[in-house]
Amino acid sequence: MHPDEFRRHAHVLVDWMADYLRDVGSLPVTPGVAPGDIRRQVPEEPPLDPEPFERLFEDFRRVVLPGMTHWNHPGWFAYFPGNNSAPSILGEMLTATLGAQCMSWVTSPAATELEQVMMDWLRQMMGLPPGFVGVIQDTASTATLVALLSARERATGGRAGAAGLAAAGAEAPLAVYASREAHSSIDKAVKLAGYGLDLLRHIETDDAFALRPEALARALEADRAAGIRPACVVATVGTTSSTAIDPLRPIAEQCRRAGAWLHVDAAYAGAAAIVPELRPLFDGIEAADSLVFNPHKWLLTNFDCSAYFVRDPAALLATFQATPEYLRTAYDADVVNFRDWGIQLGRRFRALKLWFVIRSYGVEGLRAIIRRHVALARELAAWVAEDPAFELVAPVRFGLVCFRWRPAGRTEEEIDALNARLLMEVNATRERYLTHTRLGGRYVIRLVVGQRATEREHVQRAWEAVRLAVGRLG
Ligand SMILES: *Cc1c(COP(=O)(O)O)cnc(C)c1O
């Protein structure tokens, strides 16, 4: 494509993008498609001859768009948010245009140094002490795998990588601990890092779905007595089902005594630490060995961008450093090569969009958005609590409200089924999108307030829709 042609198409696209950002709220938030509907419209074989861009763009609108779920719709109340924002999109456009690999300092000095500064900006924004340094990973799943690999390396005195886990851990198998409510990425990472799922201890939780420190103490003690070595505890601030907060202080103290690595998974909730009055929810976080949170969830930076902080970068180097001759440079002693801070070699320039977001909104602007979401979630929680037909199933800490319709004279199983029908009914108009989970074995509806453009009216209308649906079902 000739640069002049690129210019012409790009202008058309940017106009479309601006309209989309303005009007996405008037589209159905979820697509009305069945499996195979989109695939059927795409030729099975690649084109042999070039096609004009106009036709590609037309097909994007005709074929792709109707099959999209619109995460940046103000009626987005599902899962957790996956926010973008105009500054982030602009940064991403430049990143794509530069098309640089940011594996080593020398392969893009600005990318490495901007990433270092952005991670330190985030550290300060979250109120973390200066000892933490950070690196941008693709996802929290990867960051947690990196943490478990680093913990494994430390627990075996650096022998796991060289000798293999079986040999290095021959004297003492290594165990990992996380609450029953911890994210499935921990199970995945425990498998991938070679601990084995049999050595993942799912620790009991309390009435608020947070890890019970006494239960952790018992599990650590039982393993120690059985000759099993505690390698890592993963604590969650803001669990996926209910945003429960594991008590970091007592957990950190137990990690210290057991010599275990403490990894904190704050993938969603971590963004809230930039709001000073919410920081008490992160009490004890400074004792973590590593910590992950996703600016790609609640900090307006489009996927992917996951902030991973560690206290000891030497532990990363011990686990991940690999320097083939072709990557050696004269600067290696003086610079950070981020390829040695994680799994992948090639890395995207993700710091740029973060730089644009933080500067465009300012820390106060980002705080205001998170404050608004949390206030709206609390307001909704109050409406739920006031309505005798409903119950609040978990404390509201951040932007998530977990509730359940409780019609009288029904068994818990019948109520589960009715809530599943209620959720379908509420989502059926495609004006908003809520999802569900199970807490304490019971079916629960989750409503997360966290999309950039979500305002009070959207939350109010969602609650009205829930009550109207109950009227129809009840
Ligand atoms: C979303 C989430 C994850 C997974 O995040 P990815 O970046 O998609 O890997 C992990 N843990 C928690 C608590 C989450 O909410």
PDBQT file of the ligand as one rigid body, heavy atoms in Angstrom, charges set to zero:
ROOT
HETATM    1  C1  LIG A 501      -8.820 -11.195  35.272  1.00  0.00    +0.000 C 
HETATM    2  C2  LIG A 501      -8.086 -11.902  36.342  1.00  0.00    +0.000 A 
HETATM    3  C3  LIG A 501      -6.980 -12.711  36.049  1.00  0.00    +0.000 A 
HETATM    4  C4  LIG A 501      -6.571 -13.041  34.634  1.00  0.00    +0.000 C 
HETATM    5  O1  LIG A 501      -6.149 -11.933  33.947  1.00  0.00    +0.000 OA
HETATM    6  P1  LIG A 501      -5.502 -12.066  32.481  1.00  0.00    +0.000 P 
HETATM    7  O2  LIG A 501      -4.761 -10.777  32.334  1.00  0.00    +0.000 OA
HETATM    8  O3  LIG A 501      -6.644 -12.196  31.542  1.00  0.00    +0.000 OA
HETATM    9  O4  LIG A 501      -4.616 -13.250  32.479  1.00  0.00    +0.000 OA
HETATM   10  C5  LIG A 501      -6.277 -13.257  37.105  1.00  0.00    +0.000 A 
HETATM   11  N1  LIG A 501      -6.639 -13.040  38.378  1.00  0.00    +0.000 NA
HETATM   12  C6  LIG A 501      -7.706 -12.280  38.705  1.00  0.00    +0.000 A 
HETATM   13  C7  LIG A 501      -8.056 -12.075  40.152  1.00  0.00    +0.000 C 
HETATM   14  C8  LIG A 501      -8.461 -11.699  37.688  1.00  0.00    +0.000 A 
HETATM   15  O5  LIG A 501      -9.527 -10.961  38.012  1.00  0.00    +0.000 OA
ENDROOT
TORSDOF 0
